[in-house]
Amino acid sequence: MAENEIEIRGLRKSFGGDEVLRGIDLDVARGEVVCVIGPSGSGKSTLLRCVNLLEEPSAGKVFVGGTEVTDLDVDIDAVRRRIGMVFQQFNLFPHVTVAENLTLPQRRVLKRDKARAASVARENLERVGLADKADAYPAQLSGGQQQRVAIARALAMSPEVMLFDEPTSALDPELVGEVLAVMRMLAAEGMTMMVVTHEMSFAREVADRVVFMDEGAIVEQGPAEQVVGSPRQERTRNFLNRILDPAAAEGPGGAAGGNRNSGSGPGPETGKGRA
C-alpha cells in the first residue's frame, strides 16, 4: 500500500459561530490525485487552506509527509516549502517578468543562487509550454498563460504536494483546456495532488479518487468513475445533475446557483477560502 503523503484527522474549522469543516478525515497517498467537489460553501477551499496552514484549524490534526503541520512547534515556513498551491487568481508579481516571477521566490525562500534559480525557472516554464514567454510581463499574457506561469512558479519551489483551488474558475472557457493539460501532465508524472474543481470531465479522467463535500462534511468518496458516473448518495447525485446538466437547474428566473460556473468569480467567500 502506498504511503500517505497527506493525512487529515478530525479536522474542524469555524469562522465565528459558523462551523465550515465538521470533523474531516481524509488520506491522500503519495502520487495520488484526489479531486474535491461540492457546492459553493461546502468547505472545499477551507480544507485545502488548512492543509498548508493558510487557515489555522479549530481542531484536529494534519500531517504532510509524516510531519504534523498542526503541531504548535512546527516550522510553518518549512511546511509550506513542501506544498505548492495554485489559487483561482494568478497572484503573479505584475512589475517583473515571467522568469523573475519564478526566480525571486526561489532566491528569497530557498536561497538558491541566481544561476540555479534561472535554470529551474527555464525548466519549469518549458514544462508548462511557456519557455518563449520568459521575458514577457504578466499583463502581456492571456489568463490561461498566467495560470500556467503560476503553476510553474509553484513547481519551481520543488514541492512534494500540489494543491489546486479552482484553478480554472477565473478563466474564459476557451482557456481552460491549456491549464488542465498541464495538470494532466503533473498527474502522469506522479505528483501528489489535491484539486478543488467543478471540471467533472477532468475529475473523471485524471483523479484516482473523488471526494464529494457538502455542509462541511465528506458525504461520499471513492474511485472517480464510481463517484462521478454512479454516485451512491442522493446529495451527490443531485449536485452532479446540476453540474453536468445546468439547464436542469434553471428555474423561472434563470440559472440556479448550481451550474458549473457557480461561485467561480471572486466573492465574499473567496478571502476565507470557504468555497
C-alpha positions, 0 to 999 in steps of 0.5 A: 500500500502506498504511503500517505503523503497527506493525512487529515484527522478530525479536522474542524474549522469555524469562522465565528459561530459558523462551523465550515469543516465538521470533523474531516478525515481524509488520506491522500497517498503519495502520487495520488490525485484526489479531486474535491467537489461540492457546492459553493460553501461546502468547505472545499477551499477551507480544507485545502487552506488548512492543509498548508496552514493558510487557515489555522484549524479549530481542531484536529490534526494534519500531517504532510509527509509524516510531519504534523503541520498542526503541531504548535512547534512546527516550522510553518515556513518549512511546511509550506516549502513542501506544498505548492498551491495554485489559487483561482487568481494568478497572484503573479508579481505584475512589475517583473517578468515571467522568469523573475516571477519564478526566480525571486521566490526561489532566491528569497525562500530557498536561497538558491543562487541566481544561476540555479534559480534561472535554470529551474525557472527555464525548466519549469516554464518549458514544462508548462509550454511557456519557455518563449514567454520568459521575458514577457510581463504578466499583463502581456499574457492571456489568463490561461498563460498566467495560470500556467506561469503560476503553476510553474512558479509553484513547481519551481519551489520543488514541492512534494504536494500540489494543491489546486483551488479552482484553478480554472474558475477565473478563466474564459472557457476557451482557456481552460483546456491549456491549464488542465493539460498541464495538470494532466501532465503533473498527474502522469508524472506522479505528483501528489495532488489535491484539486478543488474543481467543478471540471467533472470531465477532468475529475473523471479522467485524471483523479484516482479518487473523488471526494464529494463535500457538502455542509462541511462534511465528506458525504461520499468518496471513492474511485472517480468513475464510481463517484462521478458516473454512479454516485451512491448518495442522493446529495451527490447525485443531485449536485452532479445533475446540476453540474453536468446538466445546468439547464436542469437547474434553471428555474423561472428566473434563470440559472440556479446557483448550481451550474458549473460556473457557480461561485467561480468569480471572486466573492465574499467567500473567496478571502476565507477560502470557504468555497 
